[in-house]
Amino acid sequence: MIFSPEQYRVKDERMKPFIDIEEIEEFLAETKKPTKEEVERIIQKSLNKQRLNLKETATLINADTPELIKQIKDGAKTLKEKVYGNRIVLFAPLYIGNKCKNNCLYCGFRSSNKDAERKTLSDNELIKEIEALEDNGQKRLIIVYGEHDAYNPEYIAHTVKIAYDVKKGRGEIRRVNINAAPLDIEGFRTVQRSGIGTYQVFQETYHKPSYQKYHIAGPKKDYDYRLTSLDRAQEAGLDDVGIGALFGLYDWKFEVMALVRHTNHFEACYNVGPHTISFPRITDASGSNITDEYIVNDEEFVRIIAILRLAVPYTGLILTARETAAVRDEVISFGVSQIDGGTKLELGSYAASQNEEQNLNKEQFAINDTRSLSEIIEELIDKEFLPSFCTACYRLGRTGEHFMEFSVPGFIKRFCTTNAILTLSEYLVDYAKPEISEKGWKLIDKELRKLDDEKVINQIKEKIEKIKNGERDLYF
């Protein structure tokens, strides 16, 4: 059963709001003009893989001279290499339905948008979409739904099962993440039983007065209910969650602080941080009418990513195709660990003709990076990043608190690099063009030479030979 926000608060009073606007503003005010020594000390704490507190995060935000900004960016680069190595996880978003009860001024799905062409994929259409994604080599999906009664927990679980069941050739989906409406505890339990990975709920803006200005109707209008949504997921036993803010709705400095506060809240209450943080920027949407008062420019965007990387060393940072190829190529080294590739947001578009133009009336927002998955993989390889479709942590229970046990001490790099090599090997054998395959195997050889454990190197080589001989889904 799905409860309204009002009914749910009567049912369960454990969930309390935790964002204090005055607290955040005070930290930002009292850390103006930090010294080089203060910034160095904070960066060093982060390089020791310790999460930063709000005052330390505010200090980095206020470090706005060219020298200090460079210092922060260099620190973020070092930390990312230290924790994650050079691997970049790839995924694809898949929109299943754009019916929505909410009226959010920035979103093409909003209920008042009469130009939006409403659609929910049939089971057969969903299968064709997944087959098309598998034909390109995708292994990881994030399935996206509008907020509507039709997309209830049982329906979400149903579509997840379809995604896992579709097998085409050597293709299969090994991890399904979800971006959907907040649920009650029983709803989260229903979705968890379907075998999902991460459940994402973005607050959009953590600044409550701004939130109320942008969300004018529908269940999403309730700020507190949305803010505590992933607490209910934790209570339901779904400990792999993703948070995010939509930059451009309010001051980016406040939103970065609030994301760190949200992370602190999870750790204090559940002994686990969010698995991922997303930081999309406002882009065009059908009929949207957002002023440019809080628009984040490219220079600020780089700073946001670098500061978040230092503030939460162990948390995955997701960069989406809202950004242009040029921006994504620039910021990927400052802390991003996941990107989407070959993205199409129009419902049914993966299985449609490749020549169809982008139609904003069928999309939630516009994308700016239209490169194919193959093109992105080739460019990552050229820059000596290791493309990864790894799902091992999810399969072996390295999520939630267990993920923290591995990632905080830095052990994830050891798993991530080896499993990235294996999933890239699969891609090179099954899907890569000859020129990409040649580059990919050279990169794998180079990565193997970096390892200093002969036993591990031999184990990887053995698994690669098994992959070349037809075995799949091998991991550490």
Steps between C-alpha positions, in 0.01 A plus 500: 500500500620852420423768759470871436762712681236604755391140564858384523595747773212371710618144437869554579652790693861378484587711199598853593637779273869569555591800280552816708527802268643726768767244593619473140498877449697553823772257391529675164517840670763410760747336259559793264851556363668180618878479506711271286597306814135440593421371152808276498404349836147423380621346173744281692217376723308405187804329349504286815150395385319672782167666424497877553266676741285799409749764615779340297276475194402866538868591519567332164196673350631838615851428368437699183839636396661345190781353712266333750262375231793332324607350831152353550483363145842341530396344830182361346697345213740335742220369720307353211805310380571388856150361562367398157798485270435605140186299441171659388176306540258519207121472509193595299181675616176338384176695527195276538220751553450877512159523663533729800277648770748773592521852367869592524587814308834371365386158373361396163293225667302742719124454504422848360711446187234442237763459227648192666422178316412256780604141460577188701694224328317174459680186615584418139632852436708476815651172384592655163666795677708270717596284204620812317705601804650152526588510130725797583663324794321663792494304825375760749173694486333769700127476438308826534129550565275802537325541834159347437269240653561277198867465600441338838750266675346191345530649151860606562584147619329359190708711262820415688428129456451554126832682478688217668324233294585645158799320347606564142806324366765546765322809626339531842421765757683431825400799709179703500498823698183700553411870485139534608261655748546471878330192644380386838697231684297212359535643151877510533497139622300395195745667264802364687374143463513543121881513525568866427833669560481865603175692560539869416285783631631851428389785724545738204561796735559469874403864555143465622365844393637445149370144495150624576526759222588242233269217611151642475278190495506125550652271763849634426390833646560356849865587572530305825352181360745500213795591721441198724418259217829313508480469878197283432708303249759440772229393743378258234846345473582665168836645594631581152364848428588801286443868571529808282420865441398680183747786476350825375198515729684667790852608604742217419697560819194425712417187297852357539480555874158335514620195307781455754249552783280229347802269486582574866141423593515155341825416672378620839170312477585189294880473505510525122531783251320528167640272230484782245454877476371664181531868409309568177477859374182658369459448125219576257171321555172523313322817615731566794529854634800526735695820553878504473555644851662182633632349178834326561772580247767252390768638733269467800395154387860377508536638853182324612629163381844548656356612835253211514776252416703626796202527735380140447803296389323163476177604325445449127448823304274481193535732201217489245458575132334829587860625473674551168772261388758774554393562861484129578847444358636786714344415837523122491840504669387714793300231672230356274476122522189428287370637170222401262581415141294493181217669691152547357220638715204481263284204592558213258796672333769233552313258275393773254680623191841652569410795278205630703555848644474587868140587596477703822126433523583135565790564740548621855783735397751549219827309478818660369734203461363297210804277449437128461619255764768380256629856449514566873685175568755579229560849639536367854755246380688769306528700824604183688186480711380144554136455386312272739167319501579338835216383724706285738442702817126470456517126429731426794316713754759779509228765543383718782699450817697217337603734218631742763716225649677459168495850354598714796837323547557524124462133412243577230773608261634145507159354415401777258809480281498120466127479431514794259765311301275195479185687393699698245637169369143380450412817312807475277420139408124543452434854374808708420599613153845369398674834555348536850582138580866556413520808722313325780732201522802732506345688793430173683863391453613834642263465800631149571856630505400748771396223737759371744333175609610222265229268630226752419650570157494129417142468623392789277678351199334164562158663513570697182581176319172353625318807367667457160381139506138599562458520879329811637430682823833427669602726787696535824 
